[in-house]
Amino acid sequence: MSTPHADAQLAAVDDIDSAAAGTYDTPLGITNPPIDELLDRASSKYALVIYAAKRARQINDYYNQLGDGI
């Protein structure tokens, strides 16, 4: 069972979230890079997949080391 005070807080948070949703531009170059520009740097789409997989493993290993305390 929720209280009226808790409902008012949730409503206030919803208002903030919906108002802030369109206040910044999404960075397109990092989150959605154009495939043509990436293919200029690699020999094929397959090579891009290999590079991405290696980078993902590096990031994963880094965060695993942080969790292990190394």
PDB file as gemmi writes it, atoms N, CA and C in Angstrom:
CRYST1    1.000    1.000    1.000  90.00  90.00  90.00 P 1                      
ATOM      1  N   MET A   1       0.847  -1.182   0.000  1.00  0.00           N  
ATOM      2  CA  MET A   1       0.000   0.000   0.000  1.00  0.00           C  
ATOM      3  C   MET A   1       0.885   1.235   0.000  1.00  0.00           C  
ATOM      4  N   SER A   2       0.625   2.161  -0.873  1.00  0.00           N  
ATOM      5  CA  SER A   2       1.435   3.366  -0.958  1.00  0.00           C  
ATOM      6  C   SER A   2       0.720   4.521  -0.279  1.00  0.00           C  
ATOM      7  N   THR A   3       1.515   5.451   0.164  1.00  0.00           N  
ATOM      8  CA  THR A   3       0.973   6.627   0.831  1.00  0.00           C  
ATOM      9  C   THR A   3       0.838   7.755  -0.180  1.00  0.00           C  
ATOM     10  N   PRO A   4      -0.026   8.725   0.103  1.00  0.00           N  
ATOM     11  CA  PRO A   4      -0.168   9.859  -0.821  1.00  0.00           C  
ATOM     12  C   PRO A   4       1.141  10.620  -1.008  1.00  0.00           C  
ATOM     13  N   HIS A   5       1.956  10.688   0.068  1.00  0.00           N  
ATOM     14  CA  HIS A   5       3.235  11.397  -0.014  1.00  0.00           C  
ATOM     15  C   HIS A   5       4.181  10.681  -0.985  1.00  0.00           C  
ATOM     16  N   ALA A   6       4.215   9.351  -0.918  1.00  0.00           N  
ATOM     17  CA  ALA A   6       5.078   8.577  -1.817  1.00  0.00           C  
ATOM     18  C   ALA A   6       4.606   8.714  -3.262  1.00  0.00           C  
ATOM     19  N   ASP A   7       3.308   8.726  -3.481  1.00  0.00           N  
ATOM     20  CA  ASP A   7       2.779   8.899  -4.835  1.00  0.00           C  
ATOM     21  C   ASP A   7       3.146  10.268  -5.404  1.00  0.00           C  
ATOM     22  N   ALA A   8       3.132  11.290  -4.557  1.00  0.00           N  
ATOM     23  CA  ALA A   8       3.495  12.630  -5.002  1.00  0.00           C  
ATOM     24  C   ALA A   8       4.967  12.681  -5.397  1.00  0.00           C  
ATOM     25  N   GLN A   9       5.832  11.970  -4.637  1.00  0.00           N  
ATOM     26  CA  GLN A   9       7.257  11.938  -4.978  1.00  0.00           C  
ATOM     27  C   GLN A   9       7.473  11.234  -6.313  1.00  0.00           C  
ATOM     28  N   LEU A  10       6.780  10.130  -6.538  1.00  0.00           N  
ATOM     29  CA  LEU A  10       6.922   9.408  -7.796  1.00  0.00           C  
ATOM     30  C   LEU A  10       6.441  10.245  -8.972  1.00  0.00           C  
ATOM     31  N   ALA A  11       5.369  10.973  -8.780  1.00  0.00           N  
ATOM     32  CA  ALA A  11       4.855  11.835  -9.844  1.00  0.00           C  
ATOM     33  C   ALA A  11       5.863  12.936 -10.162  1.00  0.00           C  
ATOM     34  N   ALA A  12       6.508  13.473  -9.129  1.00  0.00           N  
ATOM     35  CA  ALA A  12       7.506  14.515  -9.342  1.00  0.00           C  
ATOM     36  C   ALA A  12       8.696  13.972 -10.124  1.00  0.00           C  
ATOM     37  N   VAL A  13       9.119  12.747  -9.824  1.00  0.00           N  
ATOM     38  CA  VAL A  13      10.234  12.132 -10.543  1.00  0.00           C  
ATOM     39  C   VAL A  13       9.856  11.891 -11.997  1.00  0.00           C  
ATOM     40  N   ASP A  14       8.645  11.433 -12.253  1.00  0.00           N  
ATOM     41  CA  ASP A  14       8.196  11.222 -13.627  1.00  0.00           C  
ATOM     42  C   ASP A  14       8.202  12.531 -14.415  1.00  0.00           C  
ATOM     43  N   ASP A  15       7.805  13.634 -13.777  1.00  0.00           N  
ATOM     44  CA  ASP A  15       7.805  14.930 -14.449  1.00  0.00           C  
ATOM     45  C   ASP A  15       9.221  15.355 -14.812  1.00  0.00           C  
ATOM     46  N   ILE A  16      10.173  15.118 -13.916  1.00  0.00           N  
ATOM     47  CA  ILE A  16      11.563  15.493 -14.171  1.00  0.00           C  
ATOM     48  C   ILE A  16      12.123  14.660 -15.319  1.00  0.00           C  
ATOM     49  N   ASP A  17      11.888  13.349 -15.284  1.00  0.00           N  
ATOM     50  CA  ASP A  17      12.424  12.466 -16.315  1.00  0.00           C  
ATOM     51  C   ASP A  17      11.884  12.815 -17.694  1.00  0.00           C  
ATOM     52  N   SER A  18      10.601  13.098 -17.797  1.00  0.00           N  
ATOM     53  CA  SER A  18      10.036  13.405 -19.108  1.00  0.00           C  
ATOM     54  C   SER A  18      10.500  14.768 -19.602  1.00  0.00           C  
ATOM     55  N   ALA A  19      10.754  15.698 -18.707  1.00  0.00           N  
ATOM     56  CA  ALA A  19      11.212  17.019 -19.112  1.00  0.00           C  
ATOM     57  C   ALA A  19      12.666  16.985 -19.560  1.00  0.00           C  
ATOM     58  N   ALA A  20      13.486  16.131 -18.951  1.00  0.00           N  
ATOM     59  CA  ALA A  20      14.910  16.092 -19.257  1.00  0.00           C  
ATOM     60  C   ALA A  20      15.231  15.215 -20.460  1.00  0.00           C  
ATOM     61  N   ALA A  21      14.280  14.484 -20.974  1.00  0.00           N  
ATOM     62  CA  ALA A  21      14.554  13.521 -22.041  1.00  0.00           C  
ATOM     63  C   ALA A  21      15.062  14.179 -23.314  1.00  0.00           C  
ATOM     64  N   GLY A  22      14.610  15.350 -23.664  1.00  0.00           N  
ATOM     65  CA  GLY A  22      15.016  15.966 -24.913  1.00  0.00           C  
ATOM     66  C   GLY A  22      15.943  17.152 -24.751  1.00  0.00           C  
ATOM     67  N   THR A  23      16.674  17.240 -23.658  1.00  0.00           N  
ATOM     68  CA  THR A  23      17.482  18.420 -23.403  1.00  0.00           C  
ATOM     69  C   THR A  23      18.905  18.325 -23.920  1.00  0.00           C  
ATOM     70  N   TYR A  24      19.329  17.177 -24.429  1.00  0.00           N  
ATOM     71  CA  TYR A  24      20.688  17.066 -24.936  1.00  0.00           C  
ATOM     72  C   TYR A  24      20.689  16.277 -26.242  1.00  0.00           C  
ATOM     73  N   ASP A  25      21.724  16.510 -27.032  1.00  0.00           N  
ATOM     74  CA  ASP A  25      21.871  15.788 -28.287  1.00  0.00           C  
ATOM     75  C   ASP A  25      22.588  14.471 -28.030  1.00  0.00           C  
ATOM     76  N   THR A  26      22.155  13.428 -28.686  1.00  0.00           N  
ATOM     77  CA  THR A  26      22.792  12.132 -28.560  1.00  0.00           C  
ATOM     78  C   THR A  26      24.073  12.130 -29.384  1.00  0.00           C  
ATOM     79  N   PRO A  27      25.202  11.708 -28.776  1.00  0.00           N  
ATOM     80  CA  PRO A  27      26.444  11.648 -29.550  1.00  0.00           C  
ATOM     81  C   PRO A  27      26.385  10.509 -30.560  1.00  0.00           C  
ATOM     82  N   LEU A  28      26.350  10.820 -31.839  1.00  0.00           N  
ATOM     83  CA  LEU A  28      26.170   9.801 -32.863  1.00  0.00           C  
ATOM     84  C   LEU A  28      27.470   9.130 -33.274  1.00  0.00           C  
ATOM     85  N   GLY A  29      28.582   9.807 -33.205  1.00  0.00           N  
ATOM     86  CA  GLY A  29      29.831   9.255 -33.687  1.00  0.00           C  
ATOM     87  C   GLY A  29      30.324   8.058 -32.906  1.00  0.00           C  
ATOM     88  N   ILE A  30      30.093   8.021 -31.618  1.00  0.00           N  
ATOM     89  CA  ILE A  30      30.587   6.927 -30.788  1.00  0.00           C  
ATOM     90  C   ILE A  30      29.551   5.824 -30.676  1.00  0.00           C  
ATOM     91  N   THR A  31      28.314   6.181 -30.467  1.00  0.00           N  
ATOM     92  CA  THR A  31      27.284   5.177 -30.235  1.00  0.00           C  
ATOM     93  C   THR A  31      26.751   4.557 -31.507  1.00  0.00           C  
ATOM     94  N   ASN A  32      26.835   5.264 -32.611  1.00  0.00           N  
ATOM     95  CA  ASN A  32      26.332   4.753 -33.881  1.00  0.00           C  
ATOM     96  C   ASN A  32      27.254   5.225 -35.004  1.00  0.00           C  
ATOM     97  N   PRO A  33      28.478   4.670 -35.070  1.00  0.00           N  
ATOM     98  CA  PRO A  33      29.421   5.160 -36.080  1.00  0.00           C  
ATOM     99  C   PRO A  33      29.002   4.745 -37.485  1.00  0.00           C  
ATOM    100  N   PRO A  34      29.213   5.592 -38.461  1.00  0.00           N  
ATOM    101  CA  PRO A  34      28.878   5.233 -39.841  1.00  0.00           C  
ATOM    102  C   PRO A  34      29.755   4.073 -40.326  1.00  0.00           C  
ATOM    103  N   ILE A  35      29.155   3.071 -40.922  1.00  0.00           N  
ATOM    104  CA  ILE A  35      29.875   1.876 -41.358  1.00  0.00           C  
ATOM    105  C   ILE A  35      30.905   2.211 -42.432  1.00  0.00           C  
ATOM    106  N   ASP A  36      30.624   3.194 -43.275  1.00  0.00           N  
ATOM    107  CA  ASP A  36      31.566   3.561 -44.336  1.00  0.00           C  
ATOM    108  C   ASP A  36      32.883   4.068 -43.764  1.00  0.00           C  
ATOM    109  N   GLU A  37      32.800   4.884 -42.710  1.00  0.00           N  
ATOM    110  CA  GLU A  37      34.018   5.396 -42.086  1.00  0.00           C  
ATOM    111  C   GLU A  37      34.807   4.276 -41.420  1.00  0.00           C  
ATOM    112  N   LEU A  38      34.112   3.320 -40.827  1.00  0.00           N  
ATOM    113  CA  LEU A  38      34.802   2.199 -40.196  1.00  0.00           C  
ATOM    114  C   LEU A  38      35.459   1.297 -41.232  1.00  0.00           C  
ATOM    115  N   LEU A  39      34.802   1.110 -42.360  1.00  0.00           N  
ATOM    116  CA  LEU A  39      35.371   0.259 -43.414  1.00  0.00           C  
ATOM    117  C   LEU A  39      36.598   0.894 -44.066  1.00  0.00           C  
ATOM    118  N   ASP A  40      36.742   2.221 -43.960  1.00  0.00           N  
ATOM    119  CA  ASP A  40      37.959   2.871 -44.446  1.00  0.00           C  
ATOM    120  C   ASP A  40      39.168   2.457 -43.615  1.00  0.00           C  
ATOM    121  N   ARG A  41      38.935   2.072 -42.368  1.00  0.00           N  
ATOM    122  CA  ARG A  41      40.019   1.711 -41.455  1.00  0.00           C  
ATOM    123  C   ARG A  41      40.248   0.211 -41.348  1.00  0.00           C  
ATOM    124  N   ALA A  42      39.335  -0.583 -41.852  1.00  0.00           N  
ATOM    125  CA  ALA A  42      39.454  -2.041 -41.785  1.00  0.00           C  
ATOM    126  C   ALA A  42      39.246  -2.618 -43.183  1.00  0.00           C  
ATOM    127  N   SER A  43      39.706  -3.845 -43.357  1.00  0.00           N  
ATOM    128  CA  SER A  43      39.635  -4.452 -44.688  1.00  0.00           C  
ATOM    129  C   SER A  43      38.254  -4.999 -45.025  1.00  0.00           C  
ATOM    130  N   SER A  44      37.466  -5.378 -44.002  1.00  0.00           N  
ATOM    131  CA  SER A  44      36.146  -5.957 -44.273  1.00  0.00           C  
ATOM    132  C   SER A  44      35.256  -5.827 -43.045  1.00  0.00           C  
ATOM    133  N   LYS A  45      33.983  -6.144 -43.225  1.00  0.00           N  
ATOM    134  CA  LYS A  45      33.056  -6.147 -42.095  1.00  0.00           C  
ATOM    135  C   LYS A  45      33.448  -7.222 -41.091  1.00  0.00           C  
ATOM    136  N   TYR A  46      33.971  -8.337 -41.593  1.00  0.00           N  
ATOM    137  CA  TYR A  46      34.422  -9.412 -40.712  1.00  0.00           C  
ATOM    138  C   TYR A  46      35.541  -8.907 -39.794  1.00  0.00           C  
ATOM    139  N   ALA A  47      36.475  -8.144 -40.345  1.00  0.00           N  
ATOM    140  CA  ALA A  47      37.562  -7.594 -39.538  1.00  0.00           C  
ATOM    141  C   ALA A  47      37.012  -6.657 -38.464  1.00  0.00           C  
ATOM    142  N   LEU A  48      35.996  -5.878 -38.799  1.00  0.00           N  
ATOM    143  CA  LEU A  48      35.380  -4.992 -37.805  1.00  0.00           C  
ATOM    144  C   LEU A  48      34.786  -5.789 -36.654  1.00  0.00           C  
ATOM    145  N   VAL A  49      34.159  -6.917 -36.968  1.00  0.00           N  
ATOM    146  CA  VAL A  49      33.579  -7.769 -35.928  1.00  0.00           C  
ATOM    147  C   VAL A  49      34.678  -8.317 -35.026  1.00  0.00           C  
ATOM    148  N   ILE A  50      35.789  -8.736 -35.619  1.00  0.00           N  
ATOM    149  CA  ILE A  50      36.915  -9.255 -34.838  1.00  0.00           C  
ATOM    150  C   ILE A  50      37.469  -8.168 -33.918  1.00  0.00           C  
ATOM    151  N   TYR A  51      37.652  -6.947 -34.445  1.00  0.00           N  
ATOM    152  CA  TYR A  51      38.139  -5.839 -33.622  1.00  0.00           C  
ATOM    153  C   TYR A  51      37.182  -5.539 -32.474  1.00  0.00           C  
ATOM    154  N   ALA A  52      35.897  -5.538 -32.764  1.00  0.00           N  
ATOM    155  CA  ALA A  52      34.901  -5.249 -31.730  1.00  0.00           C  
ATOM    156  C   ALA A  52      34.896  -6.332 -30.659  1.00  0.00           C  
ATOM    157  N   ALA A  53      35.036  -7.592 -31.063  1.00  0.00           N  
ATOM    158  CA  ALA A  53      35.053  -8.690 -30.099  1.00  0.00           C  
ATOM    159  C   ALA A  53      36.282  -8.605 -29.205  1.00  0.00           C  
ATOM    160  N   LYS A  54      37.436  -8.280 -29.790  1.00  0.00           N  
ATOM    161  CA  LYS A  54      38.657  -8.142 -28.990  1.00  0.00           C  
ATOM    162  C   LYS A  54      38.518  -7.005 -27.986  1.00  0.00           C  
ATOM    163  N   ARG A  55      37.959  -5.895 -28.435  1.00  0.00           N  
ATOM    164  CA  ARG A  55      37.778  -4.748 -27.534  1.00  0.00           C  
ATOM    165  C   ARG A  55      36.792  -5.082 -26.425  1.00  0.00           C  
ATOM    166  N   ALA A  56      35.741  -5.806 -26.751  1.00  0.00           N  
ATOM    167  CA  ALA A  56      34.766  -6.201 -25.734  1.00  0.00           C  
ATOM    168  C   ALA A  56      35.426  -7.094 -24.689  1.00  0.00           C  
ATOM    169  N   ARG A  57      36.308  -8.002 -25.127  1.00  0.00           N  
ATOM    170  CA  ARG A  57      37.024  -8.857 -24.172  1.00  0.00           C  
ATOM    171  C   ARG A  57      37.949  -8.034 -23.290  1.00  0.00           C  
ATOM    172  N   GLN A  58      38.618  -7.038 -23.861  1.00  0.00           N  
ATOM    173  CA  GLN A  58      39.489  -6.171 -23.066  1.00  0.00           C  
ATOM    174  C   GLN A  58      38.698  -5.447 -21.984  1.00  0.00           C  
ATOM    175  N   ILE A  59      37.567  -4.900 -22.354  1.00  0.00           N  
ATOM    176  CA  ILE A  59      36.728  -4.176 -21.394  1.00  0.00           C  
ATOM    177  C   ILE A  59      36.215  -5.123 -20.324  1.00  0.00           C  
ATOM    178  N   ASN A  60      35.775  -6.306 -20.728  1.00  0.00           N  
ATOM    179  CA  ASN A  60      35.267  -7.292 -19.784  1.00  0.00           C  
ATOM    180  C   ASN A  60      36.363  -7.730 -18.813  1.00  0.00           C  
ATOM    181  N   ASP A  61      37.567  -7.991 -19.315  1.00  0.00           N  
ATOM    182  CA  ASP A  61      38.683  -8.382 -18.451  1.00  0.00           C  
ATOM    183  C   ASP A  61      39.026  -7.280 -17.462  1.00  0.00           C  
ATOM    184  N   TYR A  62      38.992  -6.038 -17.906  1.00  0.00           N  
ATOM    185  CA  TYR A  62      39.285  -4.908 -17.034  1.00  0.00           C  
ATOM    186  C   TYR A  62      38.306  -4.858 -15.861  1.00  0.00           C  
ATOM    187  N   TYR A  63      37.028  -4.979 -16.148  1.00  0.00           N  
ATOM    188  CA  TYR A  63      36.040  -4.912 -15.077  1.00  0.00           C  
ATOM    189  C   TYR A  63      36.092  -6.141 -14.181  1.00  0.00           C  
ATOM    190  N   ASN A  64      36.475  -7.288 -14.719  1.00  0.00           N  
ATOM    191  CA  ASN A  64      36.657  -8.469 -13.877  1.00  0.00           C  
ATOM    192  C   ASN A  64      37.837  -8.287 -12.938  1.00  0.00           C  
ATOM    193  N   GLN A  65      38.907  -7.644 -13.402  1.00  0.00           N  
ATOM    194  CA  GLN A  65      40.054  -7.368 -12.544  1.00  0.00           C  
ATOM    195  C   GLN A  65      39.678  -6.405 -11.427  1.00  0.00           C  
ATOM    196  N   LEU A  66      38.846  -5.436 -11.726  1.00  0.00           N  
ATOM    197  CA  LEU A  66      38.397  -4.509 -10.683  1.00  0.00           C  
ATOM    198  C   LEU A  66      37.630  -5.251  -9.602  1.00  0.00           C  
ATOM    199  N   GLY A  67      36.798  -6.191 -10.007  1.00  0.00           N  
ATOM    200  CA  GLY A  67      36.018  -6.966  -9.049  1.00  0.00           C  
ATOM    201  C   GLY A  67      36.878  -7.903  -8.226  1.00  0.00           C  
ATOM    202  N   ASP A  68      37.985  -8.402  -8.804  1.00  0.00           N  
ATOM    203  CA  ASP A  68      38.880  -9.309  -8.095  1.00  0.00           C  
ATOM    204  C   ASP A  68      39.834  -8.566  -7.183  1.00  0.00           C  
ATOM    205  N   GLY A  69      39.966  -7.275  -7.330  1.00  0.00           N  
ATOM    206  CA  GLY A  69      40.854  -6.486  -6.491  1.00  0.00           C  
ATOM    207  C   GLY A  69      42.289  -6.478  -6.982  1.00  0.00           C  
ATOM    208  N   ILE A  70      42.502  -6.794  -8.246  1.00  0.00           N  
ATOM    209  CA  ILE A  70      43.869  -6.813  -8.792  1.00  0.00           C  
ATOM    210  C   ILE A  70      44.301  -5.403  -9.110  1.00  0.00           C  
TER     211      ILE A  70                                                      
END                                                                             
